[in-house]
């Protein structure tokens, strides 16, 4: 089996995902996963990146059956089981019962929804930037029930608990990871 690489992951991403916002989200989660791979001193940073990049690979084609077609789209002869399982685990208690066990899986589970909340908060700021975004600003928006209603805050909280991280730390490090790419344009 060939070792998966980002080039192959990008080809797969562009084959199945056409929506600009979903592609931006894929790059955002990729950057956050890569950032957290440093925090967890992970040796295989590329694996974390690829999993972040491909985590919603079936969402555009099968929005009502999200994560039920990952294995069909990502051939198990090419993509190792640990990649497939990690991607599937970010749907824990939402669309499946595949519990995140490894740190990589827990980070994906905790930050997928959080990146959406952070992005929504940032684009409403006068600067429309992550550069001056604070945890306090994100938490203020967090409390507004009508803001980013599609973001399941309980998943973020549960993800923080799975990682044994304070919510403020998780938010700050997710912002830091998102800052590593230019996703505001």
N, C-alpha and C positions, 0 to 999 in steps of 0.2 A: 504494500500500500504506500502510495506517495504521501509525503508529509504535506498537509494542506498549507497553502501560502495565501497571502493577501491578493495577489494577482488573480488567482483562481477564484477566490471569494468575490472579488469585484465583478468578474465575468458572470458569476451566478447571480449576484445582486442585480445587475443591470438586465439580466435575462428575465427575471421575475418581478422586478419592482420598477415601475415607470413614474410613479407619483414623486414630484420634487420634494414634498414635505416628508414623505416616508424615507426617501433617500437621505435627506438632511438628518432625519431622526437616526437612521442607521449609522451615519458618520459620527453623530453626536454620541451615541451609545458606544461606538467603537473607541472614541477618544477617552471616554470615561472609563471604560474597561481597561484600556492601556494604562491610564493614570493609576487606577487601583492595583494593577499588576505590580507597579513600583512600590506602592504602599505595603503590599503583601509579599514583597521581595520574591516574586514569582520568576522562575527561570524561563518559562516559555511565554513571554509577553505576546508573541505573535498569535498564539492560541487564544488568549484573552481578547485580542483585537478582532480576530476573525469571528469569534462567537458574538461579540458585540455588533459587528457589521451584519451578520446574517440572522440575528435573533428574530426578526419579523419577516423572514423570507416568504412565508405563505400568506401573510396578512392581506395583501392587496388582491390576490386571486381568490382566497377563501376567507373573507372577513368574518363570516358566521361560523367558521370551523377552524379558527386560528389554532395553530400548533398541532392540528390533526394530520397535516400533510407535509410536515417537515421531512419525514423519512422518505416520502415519495419524491420530493424535489431535490433533496440532498442524498444522493446515492450512497448507501452505507458501505459500498465497496471502495468509495473514494474518501468519504468523510468518516473519521473514527467515531465509535460509539460515544466517547466522552464529549465530543462536540455536539452530537445530536441530543444527547441527554441534557447537556447544559442549556441548549436552546429551549428544549421542551420544558425544563424546570422553571423558566420564568413565568409560566402559566399556572403555577401552583395555586390551588384553591380558586382559581379564576376559570380555567378551562380544563384542568386535569388534576391528578393527585401525585404528580411527580415532584417530590419535595427537594428543594435545593439543599445539597449536602456539602459539596466542596465550596471553598471560599469564592471561587470564580462564579459558581451558580448563584450563590447568595448575593454577590455584588450585582449581578445582572438582574436578579429579582428585585433588589432594593432600589436600583437606580433607573431602571427602565421608565417607570412612571414619574420618578423625580425629575428626570431630564425634561419632561414635558412641562411640569410645573415651573421649573426654573426658566425655561425658554419663554413661556407665556408671561412670566413676571418681568423678564428682561425687555421684551419687546414693547411693554407698556411704559417703560421708564423714559424720561426725556432723552437720555443718551442712547436708548435702544441698544444697550451694550451690557456685556457681562463684566466689563472692567470695573464698574463701580457698584456692582450688585452685592448686597450683603445678605447674610443668613437672616438677619432681622427683617429685611424686605420680603424675602421668600416666605418666612413664617407669618408675616402679616397677611399676605395673599392666601396662604394655607388656610387661615381661619375664616376666610370669606367663602361661604358655602356656594355662592353663585359664580365663583371664579374657577376657571379650568375644571368644570364639572366632570369631565371625562377622566380626570386623574384620581385614582383610587388611593387616597391618603392612608388607608389602613394597610395596604400592601407595602407602602414605604415604611410605615412604622414597624410592621412585622419583619421586613427585611433588615431594618436597623437592629432589631432584637436578635435575629438570626446571626448577625455579624458581631453582636455584642458591642455595638457602637452607639454613642449618643446621637440623637437625631441631628443636632446642630453640626456635629463633626461630619456626618454623612452628607448633609446639605453643602457644607463648605468644600469638602473634597470633591463632590460632584461638580460644583461650580468651577473649581480649579481644573478639573479634567475637561470640562466644556470649553474653558478659555484657551485650550491648546489648539483649537481649530477656529476658523472664521465662519461661524454658522449664522451670523446675523445678516449676511448678504446673500 
